[in-house]
Amino acid sequence: MLVLPLVFGLALPTAGRGDQASDVVKILSTRTLWGKDFPAALSSLPHWNRIDERTVALFPDRILGATPFRTAEAAQPTRVALSQALSQTRPSPAPAFVELLRGLTGRPFPFQSDVVQSVDDDSYRVAITDSNLQFLAPRLTVKQVETGIGRPEAVTTQVIQSERDRRPVALTLHSYANGAIIFAESDWMPPGLIDRVILNVPVVSAIVFRGGQ
């Protein structure tokens, strides 16, 4: 049976105000956490929002949507919808992100959508991926995250079962900004290494962009 990560099934916060917004700005502005293509990842959030993806996971070289599909063919209509969304104009960045997104404002999104198979649960997901992409700082660690932005608000564990006969994936979720940003370790990776960063698309998009749509 396919079991999705808990973070994809939670009721997500809908407001990006007050302390949460300040925390999101601080985290996304801490350059030591992110790779050279991180601004492009942020600029894609309104497009994911347009296809109703509630969360996306930033891996070192790809952005993975949360919606699972049993076959690659079943994912294709959503991939096409994302490609169409990526061709549309993005809203203007909020003042705190004008400098970070300067090179991307008013330009077409620089990368293409694809369908990939998740190593977690063997489902197919819509993704933005390329072998040369670098969304996270190389070999980002939990220690680097805590040095840059402090200790998480909560740490939880989620086990993800596959449909195949193999060991499940266990994620350790380090939650910040009321769950809007989660740094995740995987027990398939060396201890202390960040495997992915999970973003709440509506909340983060509303903070990064004016209007967030």
N, C-alpha and C positions, 0 to 999 in steps of 0.2 A: 504494500500500500504506500502511496506517495504521501509523505509528511513534509509540509513546508516549514521553513524557519519561522519561529514564533514572531519575529519582528515583522514578517509580512502579513500576519493575521491579526495583529493587535489593532484596537481602535486608536487611530493616530490623532495627535493633537491638531486642532484646526486653526489655532491662533499663533501668530508670530509676533508677539508684542512683549514689551517690557524686558524683563531679565532674559527671557528666552531669545529674543532678537539680539540683545547685546552679546549673549554667549555665542550665538551662531556667527555673528560678525567677527568676534575674537578668534574663533576656531578657524574659520575659512580664511582669515587674514594672517594666520600664523604660517609663514612661508616654509618653515622647516618641515612641515608635515606633508607637503604636496610636491608633485612632480611638475615638469615643464608644461605638460598639457592640461593641468588642472583647470586653468581658466576656460578651456573649451568644454570641460565636463560641466562646469557651472553654467556656461552659456546654453547647454543642451536642456537644462531643467524645464524651461517653459514648454519645450517641444514634448518632453515626456508628459508634462502636465496635460497637454492637449489630447493625448491618447489615454488619459485617465490612469497612468501608472502612479500608484501611491508611494512606492519606494523604488529606489534604484541602488545597486551595489557598485561602488567604484573599486575595481581590482587594479593592480598595477598597469595593465595594458588594455582594459576594456571596461565598459559600463554595461551592466546587466540589468534588464528589467525584471520585475518581481513576478509577473504573470507566467505560470508554467503551461506548457503545451505538451501533449503526448507525442506529437510528431513534428518534424520540421515543416511539413506542408501546412499543418494547422496554424503554425506561427506566422506564415507568410502574409496574411492580410494585415496583421498588426505591424509587421515590419514595413509593409508598404505605407500604412498610415503614419508610422514614425518618419519615414523618408519624406512624405508629403509635408509633415509638420516641420521637419528640419529645413525645408525650402522656404518657409514662411518667415516673416520679419519677427525678430524678438523685441520685447519691450525694452525700454531704456533701463540701464542699471541704476540701482539706488546709489546715492552719493558715496557711501562707504566702499562701493565696488567699481566706481568709474575707472580708476587707474588700473585695477587688476584686469578688467575686461576691455580696456581701451582698444587693443589690437583686433578685437572680434566684433565690436559694435558696428552695425550696418553692413556686415559682410555675411555671405552664405556660410552655413556651418561647414567646417573643413573636413569632416570625416563622414563615412558612410555607415548605414545601418546594415545589420546582418542577423542571421539566426545561428545560435550556437547551442551546444548541449552542455548543460550544467554538470559539473563534476560532483556536485552535492547529491542530487537526487535523480540524475539522468533525464530530467525533463528538458525540453527545448525552450529557450528564452530569446527574446529580441535583444539585440546588443549593438553597441557601437564599439568596434574593435579594430586594431591594427597592430602588427608586431612591433612597430616603432613608437607606440604611444607610451606615455609615462604619466599616469594620473596621480600616483602616490610617490612620496619620497622613496628612493631606493632602499629596500630592506628596512622599512619603517618599523620601529619597535614600540611596545607598550611604554617603555621607559622614556623614549623620545616624546611620545604623546603627552605623558604626565609632566615631563619637564616643560613642554611648551604651553600646555593649557590647564594643567592641574589634574587632580584625581577625578575619576568619573563620579557621576551621581549615583550610579548603580552598576553592579556587575552581575550578570546572569549567564546561565548556560542553556543552550538549546541543542538537542540531538536531532539530526536529519537522517531519516531512513531512506534508503534507495530501493527501487524496485528490483535491483539485482541482488544476488547473494554475496554481499560484501559488507565489510565493517562500516557502520554509519559514521557520518561526520558530526563531530561535536564542536560547536562554536561557543566561544566565550565572548560575550557582548559587553563592551564598555560604553555605557550610555552617557551622553552629554546633552545639554540644552533641552531638557525635558523629553528626551528620546528623539529629537530631530536629527541628531548625528550620532552614529554608533560605530565605534572602532571594534572590529571583530578579529579574534584569533581563531584559527582552525587547528584541531589536533592532528591534521594531516600535514601541518607545517612545523618548523622548529619552534619550540616554546618561546613566547615573548614576541614573536614576529606578527605584525598586523597583516592579515590576509586580505581584508577588504574594509571599506568604509560604507556604511549604509546611510543613505540620506532620505529623509521624509520630503518627497518632492513638493507637495503643496506648501508646506511650511517654509522650507528653505528657499523655494522659488519666490515666495511672497516677500521674503526679506532681502534677497539679492536683487530683485527687479521691482521697478515701480509697477504695481498692479499684480505682478507675479504670474500673469497668464500667458 
